């Protein structure tokens, strides 16, 4: 039995409320993509963060090797 043939009725008030919520969600998503938020840092490239992370990993590896060398 699919929903189209079920005996459950949806009131028009609930249906209208659902449509309104969907439209609000669409408006919020459009604002995120087209508004001021699109120009913020969170939409920028993550490349600098990855490069910094790799540099910290390399520094940590060098310090670890130096520590092992000094301890040996």
Wavefront OBJ file of the C-alpha trace (Angstrom):
o trace
v 0.000 0.000 0.000
v 1.603 3.265 -1.050
v 0.870 6.656 0.485
v -1.217 7.774 -2.461
v -3.784 5.082 -1.757
v -3.600 5.071 2.043
v -6.548 6.201 4.111
v -4.491 8.895 5.889
v -5.627 12.405 5.158
v -3.373 15.439 5.422
v -5.077 18.640 6.378
v -4.554 21.590 4.087
v -3.218 23.575 7.076
v -0.407 21.036 7.591
v 0.287 20.960 3.871
v 0.449 24.770 3.730
v 2.767 24.800 6.746
v 5.056 22.260 5.054
v 5.174 24.333 1.888
v 5.969 27.441 3.939
v 8.796 25.639 5.783
v 10.205 24.360 2.491
v 10.125 27.868 1.024
v 11.846 29.256 4.131
v 14.563 26.618 3.773
v 15.036 27.451 0.096
v 15.313 31.149 0.955
v 17.920 30.454 3.651
v 19.974 28.255 1.324
v 19.841 30.864 -1.437
v 20.955 33.533 1.026
v 23.935 31.391 2.039
v 25.004 30.885 -1.567
v 24.295 34.361 -2.930
v 24.486 36.656 0.103
v 27.286 38.020 2.248
v 28.025 34.524 3.517
v 29.372 33.551 0.108
v 32.141 36.141 0.509
v 33.190 34.939 3.966
v 36.252 32.875 4.812
v 34.362 29.610 5.205
v 33.784 29.517 1.454
v 37.458 30.156 0.720
v 40.028 27.620 -0.330
v 41.233 25.153 2.270
v 44.677 24.914 0.643
v 46.443 27.251 3.131
v 45.113 25.214 6.038
v 46.324 21.958 4.461
v 49.771 23.429 3.782
v 50.041 24.645 7.372
v 48.973 21.230 8.667
v 51.592 19.495 6.536
v 54.271 21.900 7.771
v 53.374 21.168 11.404
v 53.485 17.421 10.697
v 56.922 17.779 9.079
v 58.182 19.850 12.020
v 56.891 17.255 14.461
v 58.627 14.463 12.525
v 61.911 16.382 12.500
v 61.685 17.025 16.253
v 60.917 13.339 16.850
v 63.955 12.224 14.823
v 66.181 14.765 16.596
v 64.917 13.561 19.985
v 65.629 9.935 19.032
v 69.108 10.907 17.820
v 69.921 12.776 21.039
v 68.551 9.958 23.224
v 70.583 7.270 21.413
l 1 2 3 4 5 6 7 8 9 10 11 12 13 14 15 16 17 18 19 20 21 22 23 24 25 26 27 28 29 30 31 32 33 34 35 36 37 38 39 40 41 42 43 44 45 46 47 48 49 50 51 52 53 54 55 56 57 58 59 60 61 62 63 64 65 66 67 68 69 70 71 72
